[in-house]
Each structure stands twice: as C-alpha cells, then as structure tokens.
Amino acid sequence: MAEVIRMPLLSDTMKEGVIAEWHKKVGDTIKADDIIADVETDKATMEVMPYVDGTLLYIGVEKGKGVPINGIMAIIGKPGENFQALLDAEGGGAAPIAAAAPAETEKADTTVPAAVATDAAPAPEVQASAEGSDDRIKASPLAKKLAEEKGVNIGAVKGSGDNGRIIKRDIDSFTPATAATTATPPVTAAATKTAAPTPAPVYTGSEGHTDTPLSQMRRIIAQRLAESKFSAPHFYLRMTITMDNAMEARKAINLVSPEKVSFNDLIIKACAMALRKHPAVNSSWMGDFIRQNHHIHIGTAVAVDEGLIVPVVKFADQKSLSEIAVEAGTLIDKARTKKIQPQEFTGNTFTISNLGMMDIDEFTAIINPPDSCILAVGKIAPTPVVENGQVVVRHLLKLTLSCDHRVVDGAVGSRFLQTLKTYLENPVTMLV
C-alpha cells in the first residue's frame, strides 16, 4: 500500500518547510534511508528521509515552494499503484508538480501535468549538466556553501554521492588540476596588446531597487522578535566589567585546556553560575503563571546569511570551561553550515548576544522568547580610569541586560549583574 511522506516538524517555531532541493524524481526506486529532499526551515536546511522502501509515485511541491507541517510532500508505493484515494482523503489538494501515470506509460515520470505546465516556465526543467547553474546541480547544501566559500566552480566537481550528488568530501578534495581540461586557454602576448581597455561604468543617475523574498528564517525572526518587543515590557540594565584578571586567567587556562577557551565561553560559564544563584532570572512568562526553570540552558546568538540562530549549551552550569568551549564551537559551526538539529537550538532559558568581535562598544538586544532576559556583550577595550587618584589603563567590557519586567524586576536583574561581575572580574571563583 502506498505511503504518504509528510512534512516533519523540524523546529519548535516551524509552520511550514520550503523544498530547497529534490534529490529524487518520480519513478525512482527509494530506500528507507535515502535522502529525498532538503527542506529549509526557519532555523536551518535539513535533509528528509522517507523511512519507507518503494517507488516515488508523486511529488506534490516543486523546489522553492512551501509545505505546511504534516502536509503531503510525496507518495511512495509500488510501481503503477493508484494513490488518488490518498490525495482525495486530504481534500483534493493542489495539482502535483510531478506524478506517476498508469504503469503502461513508460516515460510518465518526467512529464509535467498540463495543469502545472500552464504556470511553469516555457521549457520543462531537465537535469543540468556540469556546465549548468549551481542551483540545478545535484549537490548538498553544505557542499554548495563550501564551494562558494572556497571559490570552487561546483560545475567542475565530480560527485561521489548517490546518483552523482556532490557532497562535502568532493569539495574538500577538489583541486584546480582536476578541472584542467575545462580551463580557459592562457592569454597570449599578442592578445594582450590588442585587448581593448575595459570601459568605465556609466552612471545615469536612474533610480532602482531590488526586492528579496523573505526566507523562512527571516520571516520567523521578524514575527518572533516583533511579538517579543511589543508584548514584553523591556527595560535595560548596564554594567561595566574590568576584564584584566579575566584576560590573564584565560591565558593560563588555555595553556592546559584541551580546547581553546574564548571570552564568550567565560561569559557563558559566568552567566550559568550566576543564574544558579538568581533563579528568578532563569524564568519564563507563561501568560497566567511564571515558570522558573530548574535547569540552565544558555543560548548564544549566531549570525548566518539568512539572519540569526541560537545554538544552546545545555546544563551549562554543570560543565567545565573546556567542555563549554568544545560544545559551543561545535554548535556554532553546525549553525553556520546549516547542519544544526532542532534539539540543538531549542530549550534555551537565557540568551547571550555577543557583538564584541565586530568592534561594537555596547548595544541593547531584544529578548529571545521564552527567556525573560538577554545579555548584550560589547568589545573589551583598553580605557583610562582613575584608581586611588591615579590614571591607569584597564580593559573594560560593557554589558547590557534586557529584562522582561513582567518576570524580572530592576533589583533582581541588578543583583544578577553584580554576581556576574564578581565571576568575570575574579575568574578563579568559577573554578572552586
């Protein structure tokens, strides 16, 4: 009996998934652990497997289109099996992008139905050759991203994955020598002499603009942060931390730590320990009650191309600095390569947003629901200060704590910052 493949719930805020790439076509034989599609959520691009064997009979949504949670992505069954009853049970639904015709039609799996063809491009899409555009080449999202970062022409790379799909190891092992046969012939001296200079661009002064469609991630970011900003009464507490001792402690720690510990790792650990002493800050507004979390999960905002994602270091108060460094580094890499899993970016009870590495002095951040607070971290800057009547240079760090006044009062937030200051100015207190 034919099986419906539905859009899975891949994140806690996901309402629909957008098909980033189909890796199978109607008529293909499918195994349970095959990757049939890449799906873009509001957080990352993830691979979807059917967990059933059979033949791909139906694809309901073309690349770039969205499918609601539990909506039909595809149908898998026996060759020639009638699956119309499954579609009828869903209320008819929209016309499919591709569906298998009766078994006696030999090449039906590449035919676009007339209902779709009227809205499609003038010519049906076919499998791109190596010279085609990146979007039509069979490659994983990670491979495409790595190729872009390394400046590799992905069309010249030979794929070693299923059905010639280009994967990460193909990009990692690719060298220009492998593409020598397609290289452009060198320019001769004669050609150089006769080549016309490139004309300077002519600016006509005409107006123009570019409209960029919203990605799933950007759409959800806009929705959630607008809800947070305009529903949670924000107030802000600022404090300056002297980081000289922290800088010396970090140097000493990194001499013995198996993983390099960053200042952000120190801040994660200090926040986690301060939250243990001030549990009211580790709380969430739930509408008609306040939930005080007994566990401490620290989220760290990470910038990606489409917006922000918040990987979560769970039980951060119970982990050493080196353990936090390893876990945070792994999660950040996964977030930037869109390989992060839902359980790795959900469940935060407190969030840190650090722009110090981008030379920002200080800023205020919007609370990341369901948290009641978010800590904005600026850069560490050498600054002249007066101590005992003398001007000395100290390395100062400016922090801003955004608080939801429904949960955290000014005095509660201030006491939390005082404890955080003690830990950061005397890091040895975090180790005893």
C-alpha positions in Angstrom: 0.0 0.0 0.0 1.3 3.5 -0.9 2.7 5.6 1.9 2.3 9.4 2.3 5.6 11.2 3.2 4.6 14.3 5.2 6.4 17.4 6.1 8.0 16.7 9.5 8.2 19.2 12.4 11.8 20.2 12.3 11.8 23.1 14.7 9.6 24.4 17.6 8.6 27.5 15.7 8.3 25.9 12.2 4.9 26.3 10.5 6.0 25.1 7.0 9.1 23.8 5.3 10.3 25.1 1.9 11.7 22.5 -0.5 15.4 23.6 -1.1 16.2 20.6 -3.4 14.6 17.4 -4.6 17.2 14.6 -4.8 14.8 12.0 -6.3 12.3 12.2 -9.2 9.1 10.4 -9.8 9.8 6.8 -10.9 13.0 6.5 -8.8 13.4 3.5 -6.5 13.6 4.7 -2.9 15.2 3.1 0.1 14.1 4.0 3.6 17.4 5.8 4.4 17.6 7.7 1.1 17.6 11.5 1.3 14.7 12.5 -0.9 14.8 16.3 -0.3 16.5 19.2 1.5 14.0 21.3 3.5 14.6 24.8 4.6 13.1 25.7 8.0 13.1 28.9 9.9 16.4 27.7 11.5 18.4 25.6 9.1 18.3 23.4 5.9 17.8 19.8 6.9 17.7 16.5 5.0 14.5 14.5 4.9 14.4 10.7 4.6 11.2 8.7 3.9 11.8 5.7 6.2 9.9 3.5 3.8 11.0 1.5 0.7 9.3 1.7 -2.7 9.0 3.8 -5.8 8.5 7.5 -5.8 5.0 7.9 -7.2 4.1 11.5 -6.5 5.8 14.8 -5.8 3.3 17.5 -4.7 5.5 20.6 -4.4 8.2 21.9 -6.7 11.6 23.2 -5.5 11.2 26.6 -3.8 7.7 26.1 -2.6 6.4 25.5 0.9 4.6 22.6 2.5 2.8 23.1 5.9 3.6 20.8 8.8 2.1 17.4 8.1 1.3 18.4 4.6 2.0 15.9 1.7 5.5 16.1 0.3 5.5 12.9 -1.7 3.9 9.4 -2.0 5.9 6.2 -2.2 4.5 2.8 -3.2 4.6 0.1 -5.7 5.2 0.9 -9.4 1.9 1.8 -11.1 -0.1 1.8 -7.8 -3.1 4.1 -7.7 -2.7 6.7 -4.9 -5.5 9.0 -5.8 -7.5 7.9 -2.8 -4.7 9.2 -0.5 -5.0 12.7 -2.2 -8.8 12.7 -2.0 -8.6 12.0 1.7 -6.6 15.2 2.0 -9.4 17.2 0.4 -8.1 17.0 -3.1 -5.2 19.4 -2.6 -3.3 21.3 -5.3 -2.1 19.8 -8.5 1.2 18.0 -8.1 4.4 19.1 -9.7 5.0 15.5 -10.8 3.1 12.3 -10.5 3.4 8.8 -12.0 0.9 8.0 -14.7 -0.6 4.4 -15.1 2.0 1.6 -15.3 1.7 1.1 -19.0 3.0 4.7 -19.8 6.7 4.0 -19.9 8.2 7.6 -19.5 5.5 9.3 -17.5 7.7 10.1 -14.5 9.3 13.1 -16.4 6.0 14.5 -17.7 4.7 17.7 -16.1 0.8 17.6 -15.9 -1.0 20.1 -18.1 -2.5 21.9 -15.1 1.0 22.7 -13.9 2.6 23.3 -17.3 0.4 26.4 -17.9 2.0 28.1 -14.9 5.5 26.7 -15.4 8.5 28.1 -17.3 8.4 27.8 -21.1 10.5 24.7 -21.1 10.4 21.9 -18.5 13.4 21.6 -16.2 15.8 18.8 -17.0 18.8 17.5 -15.2 21.6 20.1 -15.5 25.0 19.2 -16.9 28.2 20.1 -15.1 28.1 23.4 -17.0 24.7 24.3 -15.7 23.9 26.7 -12.8 24.7 25.8 -9.2 21.0 25.7 -8.3 20.4 22.8 -10.7 23.5 20.7 -10.0 22.9 17.8 -7.6 24.8 18.9 -4.5 24.1 19.0 -0.8 23.6 22.5 0.8 26.8 22.1 2.7 28.8 21.3 -0.5 27.3 24.4 -2.2 28.2 26.6 0.7 31.8 25.3 0.9 32.2 25.7 -2.8 31.0 29.3 -2.6 33.4 30.0 0.4 36.4 28.4 -1.4 35.7 29.9 -4.8 35.3 26.5 -6.4 33.3 26.1 -9.6 30.9 23.4 -8.4 30.1 22.6 -12.0 33.6 21.2 -12.4 33.4 18.9 -9.4 32.6 15.2 -9.9 30.1 14.0 -7.2 30.7 10.8 -5.3 27.3 10.7 -3.5 24.1 8.9 -4.6 23.4 9.3 -8.3 26.5 11.6 -8.7 25.4 14.0 -6.0 28.2 16.4 -4.9 28.9 16.2 -1.2 31.3 17.8 1.3 34.3 15.5 0.7 34.1 16.2 -3.0 34.6 19.9 -2.4 37.3 19.2 0.2 39.3 17.0 -2.1 38.8 19.1 -5.3 41.9 20.8 -6.8 42.1 23.0 -9.9 44.2 20.4 -11.5 41.1 18.1 -11.8 39.5 20.7 -13.9 42.4 21.3 -16.2 40.6 20.0 -19.3 38.0 22.8 -18.9 40.4 25.5 -18.1 40.5 28.7 -20.2 43.5 28.8 -22.6 46.2 31.3 -21.5 46.1 34.7 -23.0 48.9 35.3 -25.5 51.2 38.3 -25.5 49.6 39.4 -28.9 46.2 39.2 -27.5 47.3 41.3 -24.5 48.5 44.0 -26.8 45.3 44.2 -28.8 42.8 43.8 -26.0 40.7 46.9 -25.6 40.6 48.5 -22.1 37.5 47.8 -20.0 35.2 50.9 -20.3 34.4 52.7 -17.1 30.9 52.2 -15.9 28.4 54.9 -16.9 26.1 56.1 -14.1 22.9 57.5 -15.4 21.5 58.6 -12.1 18.4 56.5 -12.6 16.6 55.1 -9.6 16.1 51.4 -8.8 15.8 48.8 -6.2 16.0 45.0 -5.5 13.2 43.1 -3.8 14.4 40.0 -1.9 11.8 37.3 -1.0 11.7 36.5 2.7 13.4 33.3 3.7 11.6 31.1 6.3 14.2 32.1 8.9 13.9 35.8 8.3 10.1 35.6 8.3 10.1 33.8 11.7 12.7 36.1 13.2 10.6 39.1 12.2 7.5 37.5 13.7 9.0 36.3 17.0 11.1 39.5 17.7 8.2 41.8 16.9 6.0 39.8 19.3 8.7 39.9 22.0 9.4 43.7 21.6 5.8 44.7 21.6 4.4 42.3 24.2 7.2 42.0 26.7 7.8 45.3 28.6 11.6 45.6 28.2 13.9 47.5 30.5 17.7 47.7 30.4 20.5 47.5 33.0 24.1 48.4 32.0 27.3 47.5 33.8 31.0 47.9 33.1 33.3 44.9 33.9 37.1 45.2 34.4 38.5 42.3 32.4 42.2 42.4 33.3 42.0 39.4 35.6 39.9 37.5 33.1 42.4 38.1 30.3 45.2 36.7 32.5 43.1 33.8 33.6 42.2 32.9 30.0 45.9 32.8 29.1 46.6 30.5 31.9 43.6 28.3 31.2 44.5 27.9 27.5 47.9 26.6 28.5 46.3 23.5 29.9 42.9 23.3 28.3 42.4 20.7 25.5 40.2 23.2 23.7 40.9 26.9 23.3 38.6 28.8 25.7 37.2 32.1 24.3 35.9 35.1 26.3 32.4 34.1 25.2 33.0 30.7 26.8 33.9 32.5 30.0 30.8 34.6 29.8 28.6 31.5 29.2 30.1 29.9 32.3 29.8 33.0 34.5 26.1 33.6 33.4 25.2 29.9 34.1 26.7 30.1 37.6 25.1 33.5 38.3 21.7 32.1 37.2 22.1 29.3 39.7 22.3 32.0 42.4 19.4 34.1 40.9 16.8 31.6 39.6 14.2 34.3 39.1 16.3 35.5 36.1 16.1 31.9 34.7 12.4 32.1 34.3 9.7 32.5 31.6 6.4 34.4 31.3 3.7 31.8 30.5 0.7 34.1 30.3 -1.1 33.3 33.6 1.9 32.0 35.5 5.7 32.3 35.7 7.8 29.2 35.1 11.1 29.1 37.0 13.4 26.7 35.2 15.5 24.3 37.4 17.9 23.6 34.5 20.2 26.2 32.9 20.4 26.1 29.1 22.4 29.1 27.7 21.7 30.1 24.1 24.3 32.1 22.1 23.1 34.1 19.1 24.9 33.3 15.9 24.7 35.3 12.7 24.1 33.3 9.5 23.3 34.5 6.0 19.6 34.5 6.5 19.5 36.0 10.0 20.1 34.7 13.5 20.1 31.3 15.1 20.6 30.5 18.7 22.5 27.2 19.5 22.0 26.1 23.1 24.7 24.8 25.5 22.6 22.7 27.9 23.3 22.3 31.6 26.0 24.9 31.2 26.4 25.4 35.0 27.4 21.7 35.3 30.1 21.9 32.6 33.8 22.9 32.7 35.1 25.8 30.6 36.8 23.4 28.2 33.6 21.4 27.8 31.7 24.6 27.1 34.3 25.6 24.6 34.1 22.3 22.7 30.3 22.2 22.7 29.8 25.9 21.8 32.3 25.7 19.0 30.7 22.6 17.5 27.2 24.1 17.7 28.3 27.4 16.1 30.0 25.5 13.2 26.8 23.5 12.7 24.7 26.6 12.7 26.8 28.3 10.1 26.8 25.3 7.8 23.0 24.7 8.4 23.7 21.2 9.9 22.3 22.1 13.3 19.5 19.8 14.6 16.3 21.0 16.3 17.3 19.7 19.7 20.4 21.8 19.5 18.7 25.2 19.0 15.7 24.9 21.3 15.2 24.8 25.1 17.2 28.0 26.0 16.4 29.6 29.4 18.8 32.5 29.0 20.5 34.0 25.9 23.8 35.8 25.2 24.3 38.1 22.2 27.9 39.0 21.7 29.0 41.6 19.1 32.3 42.4 20.7 34.2 40.6 17.9 32.6 43.0 15.5 34.1 46.0 17.3 30.8 47.1 18.9 31.2 49.0 22.1 27.8 48.3 23.6 24.2 47.7 22.4 20.8 46.5 23.6 19.2 43.3 22.5 15.6 42.1 22.1 14.6 39.3 24.5 14.6 35.9 22.8 11.4 34.1 23.9 10.7 32.1 26.0 13.6 33.7 28.1 12.9 36.6 30.4 16.4 38.2 29.8 19.1 38.5 27.2 22.7 39.7 27.8 24.2 42.0 25.1 28.0 41.9 25.2 30.3 44.5 23.6 34.0 44.6 23.0 36.8 44.6 25.5 38.6 47.9 25.2 41.6 49.4 26.9 40.3 52.5 28.7 41.9 55.1 31.1 40.3 55.0 34.5 41.1 56.7 37.8 42.1 54.5 40.7 43.4 55.9 44.0 43.8 59.3 42.4 45.9 57.9 39.6 45.0 57.4 35.9 45.6 53.8 34.8 44.6 51.8 31.8 42.1 48.9 32.3 40.5 46.6 29.9 36.7 47.3 30.2 33.7 45.3 28.9 30.3 46.8 28.7 27.3 44.6 29.3 23.6 45.4 28.9 20.9 43.1 30.3 17.5 43.4 28.7 14.8 42.2 31.1 11.1 41.4 30.8 9.5 43.5 33.6 6.6 41.0 33.9 9.1 38.5 35.3 12.3 40.3 36.4 12.3 43.5 38.5 15.1 46.0 38.5 16.6 44.9 41.8 16.5 41.2 40.7 18.3 42.0 37.5 20.8 44.2 39.2 21.8 41.5 41.8 22.3 39.1 38.9 24.6 41.5 37.2 26.6 42.1 40.4 27.1 38.3 40.8 28.1 38.1 37.1 30.6 41.0 37.6 32.2 39.1 40.6 32.7 36.0 38.5 34.2 37.8 35.5 36.5 40.1 37.5 37.7 37.1 39.6 37.5 34.1 37.3 39.1 31.8 39.9 35.8 31.9 41.8 34.3 29.9 38.9 36.8 27.1 39.4 36.2 26.5 43.1 
